[in-house]
Amino acid sequence: MLHPDNAPRRPDIGSSWLEPLAQAFQAESFAQLKTFLLHEQASQVMFPKARDIFAAFNATPFDRVRVVILGQDPYHGPGQAHGLSFSVPAGIPPPPSLQNIFKEVQRDLGIAPPKNGDLTPWAEQGVLLLNSTLTVRASAAGSHQGKGWEPFTDEVIRTISAHRSGVVFLLWGRFAHQKVTLIDAERHSVLKAPHPSPLSAHRGFLGCGHFSKTNELLSAQGGLPINWSLP
């Protein structure tokens, strides 16, 4: 993922993202982030695994981004985080926020909640499952906030806003709502709702209808709807 000085420096990220994000990779904040993460890797247990840090970008090439779902931190429990926001690998029980996402998919579209919480099929259809912070220390939520990821992922959002068109941004929770300033609302659609966490889901996430609304917006511009069902 992020290499020591005597190793290759190319980030383990899909080639379609390298040119659009070239300036972000060259930023001083990203250099500081690499130094921090190398220290963390040597002294702490960190999630997700290094090979999965850029998994969202590898699953959804830049020129195929149609929807962005923005999370905050990766899950910090063993085996949960695999580089896609809100998603867990097959075989890992869906955490409460993901359970609420599935409840809303069912309420909105009539799709029964799956037992499998791996959202890779969404990513492969153009849903960028982006966390604002791409790593976390084990059992320490928020431990990698303010270390350099936010300037990078903010630039991801700006770049999508500037160079793609008709993307649907799903911003759930107060933290995600703050990112609206990075998005050109004349080129894209923004849907906001409370976070799907059990602490806030009943304040408006459940009932938001974002999944059907996303498909309506995509279809209105001649695009294919997202198949929100999972195996």
Secondary structure, DSSP 8 states (H G I E B T S, - for coil): ----TTS----SS-HHHHTTTHHHHHSHHHHHHHHHHHHHHHHS-EES-GGGTTHHHHHS-GGG--EEEEESS---STTT--SSTT---TTS---HHHHHHHHHHHHHH-----S----HHHHTTTEEEEESS--EETTBTTTTTTSSHHHHHHHHHHHHHHH--S-EEEEESHHHHGGGGGS-TTTSEEEEE--SSTTTGGGTTTT--HHHHHHHHHHHTT---------
